[in-house]
Amino acid sequence: MADKEKVKEASLGEKGNHYHKSQYENPKRSTIALCDFVSKMLPLTDSSYNAIDVGCGGGANMYYLSKILPDTKWTGLDFGGKYFDLAKKYSPIYDQIKFVQGDFYELSEIFPNKSFDLAFSIQNLSWLPDYEDAMKEIMVITKKWIFVTSLFSDFNIDVFSEVIEYDDEWGSTEGSPYNYNIYSYGKFKDFCLDCGAKELISEDFIIDIDLPMPENKQMGTYTLKDINEKRLQFSGPLHMPWKMIAIRME
């Protein structure tokens, strides 16, 4: 497994610029599904929450979540802050978000205990060396609900993968290597409950559109169908079993 410093630097590759910009131009199906999932979990008659998006990138997820949580105050935290300029350029609610450059593993040193009603970790945990330290920090600063989307399976297996992408001359691309982990949902659930969570609710994210395989033969989401015509998501040679998880803290 890669160390934490290596993973943080890998997360700053230039490929991320296109991803975060495209989120504003055309929201991902996973973002739409997350908004639907959050809507089912929270009483939206009063959305005056204080929320943080840990690993917010360019801030697009906060923009779309603000549509269902219009009275919520947002803080976006990201390690490098590299994509904050994208948020300034593209986010319609940039002036309503407090952006903080900070470390996943030092949240309790940046924010007071239980200072947020809601916390979001969207497509982050599988790209860290592991989830335990990061989740403990998120739990310390969150009072009500934590929402996580990442790669989880129903097997009693953790898979720790390190990905190296190559260019046409077999040199490693910018950002390589990086983690691509699939965690056991059962183990993750017990971990969260042991750390004080009251309840976990999960839902598989099954994409509803076909996606072609990347022509460059590098990592990038595409779909294949199983014998029952269910779409399975892959990136490169790896299956991507996404789950959306709501963690109730009180």
C-alpha positions as CSV (number, residue, x, y, z in Angstrom):
1,M,0.0,0.0,0.0
2,A,1.1,3.5,-0.7
3,D,1.8,5.9,2.1
4,K,-0.5,8.9,2.9
5,E,1.8,11.6,1.5
6,K,2.2,9.7,-1.8
7,V,-1.6,9.4,-2.2
8,K,-2.2,13.1,-1.4
9,E,0.3,14.1,-4.1
10,A,-1.2,11.7,-6.6
11,S,-4.6,13.2,-6.2
12,L,-3.4,16.4,-7.8
13,G,-2.9,15.2,-11.3
14,E,-3.9,17.3,-14.3
15,K,-6.6,14.8,-15.3
16,G,-8.6,16.1,-12.4
17,N,-9.1,19.5,-14.1
18,H,-11.2,17.9,-16.8
19,Y,-13.2,15.8,-14.4
20,H,-14.1,18.7,-12.1
21,K,-15.0,21.1,-14.9
22,S,-17.2,18.5,-16.6
23,Q,-19.2,18.0,-13.4
24,Y,-20.5,21.6,-13.8
25,E,-21.2,21.1,-17.5
26,N,-23.0,17.8,-17.1
27,P,-23.5,16.2,-13.7
28,K,-22.5,12.6,-13.4
29,R,-25.2,10.0,-13.0
30,S,-23.6,9.2,-9.6
31,T,-24.2,12.8,-8.5
32,I,-27.8,12.6,-9.4
33,A,-28.2,9.3,-7.6
34,L,-26.5,10.7,-4.5
35,C,-28.9,13.7,-4.4
36,D,-31.8,11.3,-4.6
37,F,-30.3,9.1,-1.8
38,V,-29.7,12.1,0.5
39,S,-33.3,13.3,-0.2
40,K,-34.6,10.0,1.1
41,M,-32.5,10.1,4.3
42,L,-33.0,13.7,5.5
43,P,-36.1,15.7,6.4
44,L,-35.9,18.4,3.7
45,T,-38.6,20.5,5.1
46,D,-35.9,22.2,7.1
47,S,-32.5,22.2,5.3
48,S,-30.7,24.7,7.6
49,Y,-27.8,22.4,8.1
50,N,-24.1,23.1,8.5
51,A,-22.3,20.8,6.1
52,I,-18.8,19.9,5.0
53,D,-17.6,18.2,1.8
54,V,-14.3,16.5,2.7
55,G,-12.3,16.2,-0.5
56,C,-14.5,18.6,-2.4
57,G,-12.3,19.1,-5.5
58,G,-13.9,21.8,-7.6
59,G,-17.0,22.0,-5.5
60,A,-19.5,20.7,-8.0
61,N,-21.1,18.2,-5.6
62,M,-21.9,21.0,-3.1
63,Y,-23.6,22.9,-5.9
64,Y,-25.9,20.0,-6.8
65,L,-26.6,19.1,-3.2
66,S,-27.5,22.7,-2.5
67,K,-30.4,22.3,-4.8
68,I,-32.0,19.9,-2.4
69,L,-30.5,21.6,0.7
70,P,-31.0,25.3,-0.2
71,D,-30.7,26.6,3.4
72,T,-27.5,24.7,4.2
73,K,-24.2,26.4,4.9
74,W,-21.3,24.7,3.1
75,T,-17.6,24.2,3.8
76,G,-15.5,22.6,1.1
77,L,-12.2,21.0,2.2
78,D,-9.5,19.7,-0.1
79,F,-5.8,18.9,0.5
80,G,-4.1,20.9,-2.2
81,G,-6.8,23.4,-3.0
82,K,-5.8,23.0,-6.6
83,Y,-9.3,23.0,-8.0
84,F,-10.7,25.9,-5.9
85,D,-10.1,28.2,-8.9
86,L,-12.4,26.0,-11.0
87,A,-15.1,26.5,-8.3
88,K,-14.6,30.3,-8.5
89,K,-15.0,30.2,-12.2
90,Y,-17.8,27.7,-12.6
91,S,-19.8,27.4,-9.3
92,P,-23.0,29.5,-9.2
93,I,-22.8,29.3,-5.4
94,Y,-19.0,30.0,-5.0
95,D,-19.7,33.0,-2.7
96,Q,-21.8,30.9,-0.4
97,I,-19.1,28.3,0.2
98,K,-16.2,28.5,2.6
99,F,-13.2,26.7,1.0
100,V,-10.5,25.4,3.2
101,Q,-7.2,23.9,2.2
102,G,-6.5,21.1,4.7
103,D,-5.7,17.5,5.5
104,F,-8.1,14.6,5.6
105,Y,-6.2,13.2,8.6
106,E,-6.2,16.5,10.6
107,L,-9.9,17.5,10.5
108,S,-10.1,17.5,14.3
109,E,-7.2,20.0,14.5
110,I,-8.9,22.3,11.9
111,F,-12.5,22.2,13.1
112,P,-14.1,22.0,16.6
113,N,-15.7,18.7,17.7
114,K,-19.2,18.2,16.2
115,S,-19.1,21.4,14.3
116,F,-21.0,20.1,11.3
117,D,-24.5,18.6,11.1
118,L,-23.6,16.8,7.8
119,A,-20.4,15.5,6.3
120,F,-19.8,14.2,2.8
121,S,-17.0,12.0,1.5
122,I,-17.7,11.6,-2.2
123,Q,-15.5,9.2,-4.2
124,N,-12.6,9.6,-1.8
125,L,-12.1,6.7,0.5
126,S,-11.1,4.1,-2.1
127,W,-8.2,6.4,-3.2
128,L,-6.7,6.6,0.2
129,P,-4.3,4.0,1.6
130,D,-7.2,2.9,3.9
131,Y,-10.3,4.5,5.4
132,E,-10.0,4.1,9.2
133,D,-8.0,7.2,10.1
134,A,-10.0,9.5,7.7
135,M,-13.4,8.2,8.9
136,K,-12.4,8.7,12.6
137,E,-11.6,12.3,11.8
138,I,-14.9,12.8,9.9
139,M,-16.8,11.3,12.8
140,V,-15.2,13.6,15.3
141,I,-16.5,16.7,13.5
142,T,-20.0,15.5,12.6
143,K,-23.1,15.5,14.7
144,K,-25.9,14.0,12.6
145,W,-25.2,12.3,9.3
146,I,-22.2,11.3,7.2
147,F,-22.7,10.4,3.6
148,V,-20.1,8.3,1.8
149,T,-19.8,7.1,-1.7
150,S,-17.0,4.7,-2.6
151,L,-16.2,1.2,-3.7
152,F,-17.6,-1.4,-1.4
153,S,-18.5,-5.1,-1.9
154,D,-20.7,-7.5,0.1
155,F,-17.8,-10.0,0.3
156,N,-15.9,-10.3,3.5
157,I,-12.8,-9.1,1.6
158,D,-10.8,-5.9,1.5
159,V,-8.9,-5.4,-1.8
160,F,-6.0,-3.0,-1.7
161,S,-4.9,-2.1,-5.3
162,E,-2.2,0.3,-6.6
163,V,-2.8,1.6,-10.1
164,I,0.0,2.7,-12.5
165,E,-1.2,4.2,-15.8
166,Y,1.2,4.2,-18.8
167,D,1.5,6.4,-21.8
168,D,2.3,5.2,-25.3
169,E,6.0,4.9,-24.5
170,W,5.4,3.0,-21.2
171,G,6.2,5.9,-19.0
172,S,3.9,6.3,-16.0
173,T,1.4,9.1,-16.4
174,E,1.0,12.1,-14.1
175,G,-0.6,11.1,-10.8
176,S,0.5,7.4,-10.9
177,P,0.7,5.3,-8.9
178,Y,-2.5,5.7,-6.8
179,N,-4.8,3.6,-4.8
180,Y,-7.9,1.9,-6.1
181,N,-9.3,0.0,-3.1
182,I,-12.5,-2.0,-2.7
183,Y,-13.6,-2.4,0.9
184,S,-15.8,-5.0,2.6
185,Y,-19.0,-3.2,3.5
186,G,-19.7,-5.5,6.4
187,K,-16.3,-4.7,8.0
188,F,-16.7,-0.9,7.3
189,K,-20.2,-1.0,8.9
190,D,-18.9,-2.7,12.1
191,F,-16.0,-0.2,12.2
192,C,-18.3,2.8,12.1
193,L,-20.6,1.3,14.7
194,D,-17.6,0.6,17.0
195,C,-16.6,4.3,16.5
196,G,-20.0,5.5,17.8
197,A,-22.3,5.5,14.7
198,K,-25.9,4.6,15.5
199,E,-27.0,3.2,12.1
200,L,-25.7,2.6,8.6
201,I,-28.0,2.5,5.5
202,S,-26.5,1.6,2.2
203,E,-27.7,1.5,-1.4
204,D,-25.9,0.1,-4.5
205,F,-25.4,2.6,-7.3
206,I,-26.3,0.9,-10.5
207,I,-25.8,3.3,-13.4
208,D,-28.7,3.6,-15.9
209,I,-26.7,4.5,-19.1
210,D,-24.2,2.7,-21.2
211,L,-20.6,4.1,-21.2
212,P,-18.0,3.1,-23.8
213,M,-14.6,1.8,-23.0
214,P,-11.8,4.5,-23.1
215,E,-9.9,4.5,-26.4
216,N,-6.6,5.3,-24.7
217,K,-6.7,2.0,-22.7
218,Q,-6.2,3.8,-19.4
219,M,-8.4,4.2,-16.4
220,G,-11.9,5.6,-17.1
221,T,-15.4,4.3,-16.4
222,Y,-17.2,2.1,-18.9
223,T,-20.0,-0.4,-18.6
224,L,-20.6,-4.1,-19.4
225,K,-23.8,-6.0,-18.9
226,D,-24.1,-9.3,-17.0
227,I,-26.3,-12.2,-17.9
228,N,-29.3,-10.4,-16.4
229,E,-28.6,-7.2,-18.4
230,K,-27.5,-5.4,-15.3
231,R,-24.9,-2.8,-16.0
232,L,-21.6,-3.3,-14.3
233,Q,-19.1,-0.4,-14.1
234,F,-15.4,-1.0,-14.8
235,S,-12.3,1.2,-14.9
236,G,-9.4,-0.3,-16.8
237,P,-9.4,-4.0,-15.7
238,L,-11.1,-3.3,-12.4
239,H,-14.8,-3.8,-11.4
240,M,-16.2,-0.8,-9.6
241,P,-18.9,-1.8,-7.1
242,W,-20.2,1.6,-5.9
243,K,-22.2,2.0,-2.8
244,M,-23.9,5.1,-1.3
245,I,-23.8,4.9,2.5
246,A,-25.7,7.1,5.1
247,I,-24.2,6.9,8.6
248,R,-26.4,8.2,11.4
249,M,-24.4,9.7,14.2
250,E,-27.2,10.5,16.7
